[in-house]
């Protein structure tokens, strides 16, 4: 019989030593499937479209339970808009939907061309957003001039939908003279204040705190503008995420807190950052912040929820968190090889489909698009992207850089050059 010790009160027996040791072991989360196994999404519950209600703009966290653990979807299996959110959205013009489709096609063409450019050594680094295009492309179109995004390195979709000059976007990736940042940021770390795009930081999570502070300032000065914070599922484990939620719950600034749950944080699957949480959206409820969980590959659902959340923030009802449920089709970055940690057929097995294909199919079902027009649009957009790429590469790439004066390192760092930099520049003869 095992030796059973007692607790300090001497009354209740403790667990046998070997049982206590078993219970004290750490638990390590494991992905549903390994690289040599078939993809397994059996744990993902995809509810029918059209079953969740549209809440009032002033809803509190207590009323958002079902919205935070369910999933807002509009397009059903027949590619038909159904339910309260479809009614809220109303009839969307064919031109608006075709614009959204073109935004996504353009982003996809840029991704393909710049991935190839990196493989050719023309740029040092690139991050794709393939499979997630609907979220940023659609959200940006719902914002107003003067609103500010605080993005991560996978939200270049915001720039594309904001019609940011492609020459500047690519110039930044090549770090050549067309780069507005003059090579002072890693490729993909864009900054475009006039387009509502705050400087990207490689330190993930920091933008959440900054967005909340910016939104507080906007409220204090009465600008009527809102902030949009962006973060991936992995970075929700950072301290900044929780600090931002706490501050937002206290001061109730006009901010939309976006979590792009694309199932992977570099090489760790979503279970590592999620822990035992039901959803990432549900985390906001603990801070008293309303939250919604959305099918991020359903362009109409993204459009409806973006419109609702932005209007809520603009009307002064405080923060709201949105978990966009999607899938990262490509690698984390060009420095990553996903075949080392996830099944090769995972992208094909993803249950929510492809955002481009889903919107294309819906437009065709309306009679506002066709397979022929789609092929033509893809070709036209690719030709446009290639033409701009060639023009930008003429200004220099990593393979064939243009000479830049060393004096450039002293410029565009401080508004007024610090004295120690002035002395260093003089010592170098500039």
SULTAPE-V646775 format. One record per pair of residues at least 12 apart in sequence whose ideal C-beta (glycine too) atoms are under 6 Angstrom apart, sorted by the first residue. I is the first residue (numbers start at 1). J is the second residue. D is the distance in Angstrom with one decimal. If there is no record, write none. Layout:
BEGIN
i: <I;I>
j: <J;J>
d: <D;D>
END
This chain:
BEGIN
i: <2;4;29;29;31;33;35;37;39;39;39;39;41;46;47;47;49;49;49;49;49;50;50;52;52;52;53;54;54;54;57;57;57;58;59;61;61;61;61;64;64;67;68;68;68;68;68;69;69;69;71;71;72;72;72;72;73;73;73;74;74;74;74;75;75;79;79;79;81;85;88;89;94;97;100;101;103;103;103;104;104;104;105;105;106;106;107;107;107;109;109;109;110;111;111;113;113;114;114;118;121;121;122;122;122;123;123;123;123;125;125;126;127;127;127;127;128;129;129;130;130;131;131;132;132;133;133;134;134;134;134;135;135;135;136;136;136;137;137;138;138;138;138;139;140;140;140;141;142;142;142;146;147;147;147;148;148;148;148;149;149;149;150;150;150;150;150;151;151;152;153;153;155;159;162;164;164;166;167;168;170;171;172;173;174;176;176;177;178;178;182;204;205;205;205;205;206;207;208;208;208;208;208;209;209;209;211;211;211;212;212;212;212;212;214;215;215;215;215;216;216;219;219;226;226;226;227;228;229;230;231;232;233;233;233;233;234;234;236;236;237;245;248;249;249;249;252;254;255;256;256;256;257;257;258;259;259;260;261;261;261;262;262;262;263;264;266;267;279;279;280;281;281;284;289;289;290;291;292;292;293;294;295;295;296;296;296;297;297;297;297;299;309;327;329;360;407;410>
j: <16;16;271;272;269;343;343;343;343;345;346;349;351;351;70;71;73;74;75;76;82;82;83;67;70;72;84;84;85;88;312;315;317;317;290;285;288;289;290;290;291;292;281;282;285;291;293;278;279;282;293;295;85;294;301;305;295;298;301;86;298;300;301;298;300;361;362;365;300;304;304;304;368;363;299;359;137;160;161;133;137;356;378;381;160;381;133;157;160;381;382;385;385;128;130;385;389;126;173;334;398;399;397;398;399;173;174;187;398;187;334;334;153;154;188;333;330;154;157;329;330;327;329;262;326;157;355;297;299;302;355;296;302;324;155;157;158;157;161;299;302;303;306;306;158;161;162;161;306;307;310;225;196;225;226;196;198;214;227;196;197;228;198;207;210;211;229;200;230;230;188;200;230;197;195;192;195;388;392;180;392;392;190;187;397;395;396;395;392;395;412;235;235;238;240;241;240;229;229;231;240;241;244;240;243;244;227;229;255;244;247;248;253;255;227;227;253;254;255;251;253;253;254;254;313;314;255;256;257;258;259;260;261;265;270;273;265;273;273;280;273;287;319;287;288;289;318;313;319;309;313;320;319;321;322;280;323;324;280;323;325;326;327;328;327;328;332;341;293;323;323;293;323;321;319;321;320;321;305;322;323;324;325;352;324;325;326;326;352;353;355;359;322;350;347;374;430;425>
d: <4.1;5.7;4.2;5.5;4.1;5.0;6.0;5.9;4.3;5.2;4.0;3.8;5.3;5.3;5.9;5.4;4.0;5.8;5.9;4.2;5.3;3.6;2.2;5.9;5.4;5.2;5.1;4.7;5.7;4.6;4.5;5.9;5.4;4.9;5.4;4.7;4.9;5.8;5.2;4.5;5.6;4.7;4.1;4.8;5.7;4.3;5.8;5.0;5.4;5.6;5.3;5.6;5.9;4.6;5.4;5.9;4.4;5.5;5.5;4.9;5.7;4.2;4.5;5.1;5.8;4.9;4.8;5.2;5.7;4.6;5.7;4.3;3.9;5.7;5.8;5.2;4.0;5.7;4.9;4.0;5.4;5.1;5.8;5.0;5.6;5.1;4.9;5.3;4.9;5.3;4.8;4.5;5.8;4.5;5.4;5.6;5.6;4.9;5.9;4.7;5.9;5.3;4.0;5.6;5.4;5.0;5.4;5.3;5.8;4.7;5.9;4.9;4.9;5.6;4.9;4.8;3.9;4.8;5.8;4.3;4.7;5.0;3.5;5.8;4.9;5.5;5.6;6.0;4.7;5.2;3.7;4.9;5.8;4.8;5.0;2.9;4.7;4.7;4.5;5.9;4.2;5.1;5.9;4.6;4.6;3.7;5.4;5.5;4.2;5.2;5.3;4.6;5.3;5.2;5.2;5.2;5.7;5.8;5.2;5.5;5.4;4.8;4.7;3.7;5.4;3.9;5.0;5.9;4.6;5.3;4.8;5.5;5.3;5.9;4.5;5.7;5.0;4.7;5.7;5.4;4.3;5.6;5.6;4.6;5.1;4.5;3.8;5.2;5.8;5.2;5.9;3.9;4.6;3.5;3.5;5.4;5.6;5.8;4.7;5.7;5.3;5.5;3.7;5.0;5.7;4.8;4.3;3.5;5.5;4.8;5.1;4.9;5.9;5.6;4.7;3.9;3.6;5.1;3.9;5.6;4.5;5.4;5.9;4.3;4.4;5.5;4.6;4.7;5.0;4.9;5.6;5.4;4.2;6.0;5.2;5.5;2.2;4.8;5.6;5.6;4.4;4.4;4.1;4.3;4.8;5.4;3.5;4.1;4.9;4.8;5.6;6.0;5.9;4.2;5.4;4.8;4.7;5.1;5.6;5.5;5.4;5.1;5.7;3.8;5.5;5.2;4.6;4.5;5.4;5.9;4.5;4.3;3.9;3.8;5.3;5.6;5.0;4.2;5.9;5.3;4.5;5.6;5.9;5.9;3.6;5.3;3.5;5.7;4.5;5.8;4.4;4.4;5.9;4.5;4.8;5.6;3.9;4.7>
END
